[in-house]
Amino acid sequence: MSRLNISSGAKWEDIVGYSRAVRVGNTVEVAGTTAVDERGETVGVNNPYEQTKFILTKIEKALIQAGASMKDVVRTRMFVTDISKWEEIGRAHGEFFREIKPAASMIEVKGLISADLLIEIEVTAIIS
């Protein structure tokens, strides 16, 4: 089986040694993704709903590059710094996945790589 690495172009990919997404066969794994734009700026500071929407749009772009779509997503994992914000995060998640309904987890974590980041999401997609 061939392997396709999808890069976001972030400087951290070479430093840490990871890809935004990896496709092997019909499976695509998308790395933990945060609300950081192309300039390295955090999007939606203090707004978990906006961060979630931004992240899922970023993930969708990586999936398309890998030959997949949001409809192929079978699993989402959301790492959040404040679980009391679950409704805002869930509302944004639902806007993308209401009809698709992947298996999902939302886990509260102590912190992410920057204090401005409120959520990190990773997904698994299986292309049918």
C-alpha positions as CSV (number, residue, x, y, z in Angstrom):
1,M,0.0,0.0,0.0
2,S,1.2,3.5,-0.8
3,R,1.5,6.3,1.7
4,L,0.6,9.9,1.1
5,N,1.8,12.5,3.5
6,I,-0.2,15.8,3.5
7,S,1.6,18.9,4.7
8,S,0.0,22.1,5.9
9,G,3.3,23.9,5.5
10,A,3.6,24.7,9.2
11,K,7.2,25.1,10.3
12,W,6.5,22.7,13.2
13,E,6.0,19.7,10.9
14,D,9.7,19.4,10.1
15,I,10.8,20.4,13.7
16,V,8.5,17.8,15.4
17,G,8.4,15.3,12.5
18,Y,4.7,15.0,11.6
19,S,2.2,15.5,8.8
20,R,-1.1,17.3,8.9
21,A,-2.6,14.1,7.5
22,V,-1.5,10.7,6.3
23,R,-3.4,8.5,3.9
24,V,-2.6,4.8,3.6
25,G,-4.9,2.8,1.4
26,N,-8.4,4.1,2.0
27,T,-7.7,5.4,5.6
28,V,-6.8,9.0,6.4
29,E,-5.6,10.1,9.8
30,V,-5.5,13.8,10.5
31,A,-3.2,15.0,13.2
32,G,-4.3,17.1,16.1
33,T,-5.3,20.4,14.6
34,T,-5.7,23.7,16.3
35,A,-7.0,27.2,15.5
36,V,-3.7,28.6,14.2
37,D,-3.8,30.3,10.7
38,E,-1.1,30.4,8.0
39,R,0.6,33.4,9.7
40,G,0.9,31.5,13.0
41,E,-1.9,33.6,14.6
42,T,-4.5,32.1,16.9
43,V,-8.1,32.4,15.4
44,G,-11.0,32.9,17.8
45,V,-9.2,33.8,21.0
46,N,-11.5,33.1,23.9
47,N,-14.1,31.7,21.5
48,P,-14.4,27.9,21.5
49,Y,-17.2,27.9,18.9
50,E,-15.1,29.9,16.4
51,Q,-12.0,27.9,17.1
52,T,-13.9,24.6,16.5
53,K,-15.3,25.9,13.2
54,F,-11.9,27.1,12.0
55,I,-10.3,23.8,12.9
56,L,-12.9,21.7,11.2
57,T,-12.6,23.8,8.0
58,K,-8.8,23.3,8.2
59,I,-9.3,19.5,8.6
60,E,-11.7,19.5,5.7
61,K,-9.0,21.0,3.4
62,A,-6.5,18.3,4.5
63,L,-9.1,15.6,3.8
64,I,-9.7,16.9,0.3
65,Q,-6.0,16.9,-0.4
66,A,-5.9,13.3,0.7
67,G,-8.8,12.4,-1.6
68,A,-11.4,12.2,1.2
69,S,-14.3,14.4,2.4
70,M,-16.0,15.1,5.7
71,K,-18.5,12.4,4.8
72,D,-15.7,9.8,5.1
73,V,-15.0,10.8,8.7
74,V,-15.7,7.9,11.1
75,R,-14.1,9.3,14.3
76,T,-13.4,12.7,15.9
77,R,-11.4,13.3,19.0
78,M,-11.7,16.7,20.7
79,F,-9.2,17.8,23.3
80,V,-10.6,20.8,25.2
81,T,-9.2,22.9,28.0
82,D,-12.5,23.7,29.5
83,I,-15.2,21.0,29.3
84,S,-17.8,23.5,30.6
85,K,-17.7,25.0,27.0
86,W,-18.9,21.7,25.5
87,E,-22.1,23.1,24.2
88,E,-20.4,25.8,22.1
89,I,-17.9,23.2,20.8
90,G,-20.6,20.7,20.2
91,R,-22.7,23.2,18.3
92,A,-19.8,23.8,15.8
93,H,-19.1,20.1,15.6
94,G,-22.7,19.5,14.8
95,E,-22.7,22.0,12.0
96,F,-20.2,19.8,10.2
97,F,-21.3,16.3,11.3
98,R,-25.0,16.4,12.2
99,E,-25.9,14.1,9.3
100,I,-22.6,12.2,9.2
101,K,-22.5,11.3,12.9
102,P,-19.0,9.9,13.4
103,A,-18.0,8.3,16.7
104,A,-16.8,11.2,18.8
105,S,-14.9,11.9,22.0
106,M,-14.5,15.2,23.9
107,I,-11.8,15.0,26.6
108,E,-10.7,17.8,28.9
109,V,-7.0,18.3,29.1
110,K,-4.8,20.4,31.3
111,G,-3.6,22.6,28.5
112,L,-2.5,22.8,24.8
113,I,0.7,24.2,23.3
114,S,-0.5,27.8,23.7
115,A,-2.8,29.2,26.4
116,D,-4.9,30.9,23.6
117,L,-5.8,27.5,22.2
118,L,-9.0,26.1,23.6
119,I,-9.5,22.9,21.5
120,E,-7.5,20.5,19.4
121,I,-9.2,18.0,17.1
122,E,-8.0,14.9,15.3
123,V,-10.0,12.8,12.9
124,T,-10.0,9.4,11.2
125,A,-11.6,9.0,7.8
126,I,-12.2,5.9,5.8
127,I,-12.8,6.5,2.1
128,S,-15.6,4.2,0.8
